[in-house]
Amino acid sequence: MIKLRINTWVVSIGIVALLLGVVAFIGYNLYAPKTGYVGYTPPQDLNVFTGKITNAKVAPGRIEGTSAYDRNCIGDSVTECDGGILTKEYGLVNFHYFHEMAVQPCIHMFGSEKMIVEVLDSDGNAKVTRTQDFGSMAGHHG
């Protein structure tokens, strides 16, 4: 009979541990931020950023604008930022992008500057090119 109690106790502890693991897994999947980030490779041209327009429905094509802000920059070596670009066609659009802060400064780091936005598809995926070359001034954040 003692052997049965030990087995019941061990099984009970195992079930509790399994339930805690399932609850933790479900909680993580429900509440962890979902950025879509899977990997980052620095661009050949440090004046080019890839990301997504997140606050407006945009059509594929090329538009020009000026940088307006950088916000919500998070991360250590690879940083995830929201950059504002003021355009004539869509107003102020939010460009969500990743970059390596120590190598490639944020799009609005040096204040308002001209940006060329190439909207790649109707989902808002875009390539933004800064028109001033700040490649030698990497590692600053504004």
NUBALO-178233 format. One record per residue (C-alpha): x, y negated, z negated; residue number from 0; residue in one letter. Coordinates in nm, 2 decimals, always signed. Layout:
N
X	Y	Z	NUM	A
...
END
This chain:
142
+0.00	+0.00	+0.00	0	M
+0.29	-0.24	-0.07	1	I
+0.41	-0.18	+0.28	2	K
+0.07	-0.29	+0.42	3	L
+0.08	-0.62	+0.22	4	R
+0.43	-0.71	+0.35	5	I
+0.31	-0.64	+0.71	6	N
+0.00	-0.85	+0.66	7	T
+0.20	-1.13	+0.51	8	W
+0.46	-1.12	+0.80	9	V
+0.18	-1.11	+1.06	10	V
+0.00	-1.40	+0.89	11	S
+0.32	-1.62	+0.89	12	I
+0.37	-1.53	+1.26	13	G
+0.02	-1.63	+1.36	14	I
+0.05	-1.96	+1.17	15	V
+0.39	-2.03	+1.34	16	A
+0.24	-1.95	+1.68	17	L
-0.06	-2.17	+1.62	18	L
+0.17	-2.46	+1.52	19	L
+0.37	-2.41	+1.83	20	G
+0.06	-2.42	+2.05	21	V
-0.07	-2.73	+1.88	22	V
+0.27	-2.91	+1.92	23	A
+0.29	-2.81	+2.29	24	F
-0.06	-2.93	+2.36	25	I
+0.00	-3.26	+2.17	26	G
+0.33	-3.32	+2.36	27	Y
+0.16	-3.27	+2.70	28	N
-0.13	-3.49	+2.61	29	L
+0.05	-3.78	+2.45	30	Y
+0.40	-3.78	+2.61	31	A
+0.45	-4.06	+2.86	32	P
+0.41	-3.94	+3.22	33	K
+0.64	-4.15	+3.44	34	T
+0.69	-3.90	+3.73	35	G
+1.07	-3.94	+3.68	36	Y
+1.25	-3.63	+3.80	37	V
+1.60	-3.75	+3.87	38	G
+1.80	-4.06	+3.97	39	Y
+2.07	-4.11	+4.23	40	T
+2.22	-4.45	+4.25	41	P
+2.17	-4.61	+4.60	42	P
+2.46	-4.67	+4.83	43	Q
+2.36	-5.04	+4.85	44	D
+2.32	-5.18	+4.50	45	L
+2.09	-5.45	+4.63	46	N
+1.83	-5.19	+4.71	47	V
+1.57	-5.05	+4.46	48	F
+1.32	-4.77	+4.52	49	T
+1.00	-4.74	+4.32	50	G
+0.62	-4.80	+4.34	51	K
+0.38	-5.09	+4.35	52	I
+0.15	-5.01	+4.06	53	T
-0.10	-5.29	+4.03	54	N
-0.23	-5.35	+4.39	55	A
-0.35	-5.15	+4.69	56	K
-0.08	-5.23	+4.95	57	V
-0.06	-5.13	+5.32	58	A
+0.26	-4.99	+5.47	59	P
+0.48	-5.26	+5.62	60	G
+0.73	-5.53	+5.53	61	R
+0.65	-5.83	+5.32	62	I
+0.87	-6.10	+5.15	63	E
+0.84	-6.24	+4.81	64	G
+1.03	-6.38	+4.51	65	T
+1.12	-6.20	+4.19	66	S
+0.91	-6.32	+3.90	67	A
+0.99	-6.10	+3.59	68	Y
+1.15	-5.78	+3.46	69	D
+0.96	-5.62	+3.17	70	R
+0.92	-5.30	+2.98	71	N
+1.28	-5.20	+3.06	72	C
+1.35	-4.87	+2.87	73	I
+1.62	-4.62	+2.87	74	G
+1.99	-4.60	+2.80	75	D
+2.20	-4.53	+3.11	76	S
+1.92	-4.50	+3.36	77	V
+1.66	-4.77	+3.29	78	T
+1.29	-4.77	+3.39	79	E
+1.16	-5.13	+3.46	80	C
+0.86	-5.32	+3.58	81	D
+0.96	-5.60	+3.80	82	G
+0.72	-5.87	+3.93	83	G
+0.74	-5.99	+4.28	84	I
+0.53	-6.28	+4.40	85	L
+0.41	-6.23	+4.75	86	T
+0.19	-6.44	+4.98	87	K
-0.01	-6.13	+5.10	88	E
-0.09	-5.96	+4.76	89	Y
-0.01	-6.22	+4.50	90	G
+0.20	-6.10	+4.20	91	L
+0.27	-5.73	+4.24	92	V
+0.43	-5.50	+3.98	93	N
+0.71	-5.29	+4.11	94	F
+0.80	-5.00	+3.88	95	H
+1.15	-4.87	+3.94	96	Y
+1.45	-4.69	+3.80	97	F
+1.81	-4.82	+3.81	98	H
+2.14	-4.77	+3.63	99	E
+2.17	-5.09	+3.43	100	M
+2.55	-5.08	+3.40	101	A
+2.58	-5.06	+3.78	102	V
+2.28	-5.23	+3.93	103	Q
+2.12	-5.54	+3.76	104	P
+1.75	-5.58	+3.73	105	C
+1.57	-5.76	+4.01	106	I
+1.49	-6.07	+3.81	107	H
+1.81	-6.08	+3.61	108	M
+1.94	-6.40	+3.77	109	F
+1.61	-6.57	+3.79	110	G
+1.38	-6.61	+4.09	111	S
+1.53	-6.48	+4.41	112	E
+1.40	-6.38	+4.75	113	K
+1.30	-6.01	+4.78	114	M
+1.22	-5.80	+5.09	115	I
+0.96	-5.54	+5.01	116	V
+0.92	-5.24	+5.25	117	E
+0.60	-5.06	+5.15	118	V
+0.65	-4.70	+5.27	119	L
+0.30	-4.56	+5.23	120	D
-0.05	-4.63	+5.12	121	S
+0.04	-4.49	+4.77	122	D
+0.25	-4.80	+4.70	123	G
+0.59	-4.63	+4.73	124	N
+0.83	-4.91	+4.82	125	A
+1.19	-5.01	+4.88	126	K
+1.28	-5.36	+4.76	127	V
+1.60	-5.53	+4.87	128	T
+1.74	-5.83	+4.70	129	R
+1.87	-6.09	+4.94	130	T
+2.15	-6.22	+4.72	131	Q
+2.45	-5.99	+4.66	132	D
+2.51	-5.94	+4.29	133	F
+2.70	-5.61	+4.32	134	G
+3.01	-5.75	+4.15	135	S
+2.81	-5.87	+3.85	136	M
+2.67	-5.54	+3.74	137	A
+2.58	-5.45	+3.38	138	G
+2.39	-5.76	+3.28	139	H
+2.02	-5.78	+3.20	140	H
+1.79	-6.07	+3.20	141	G
END
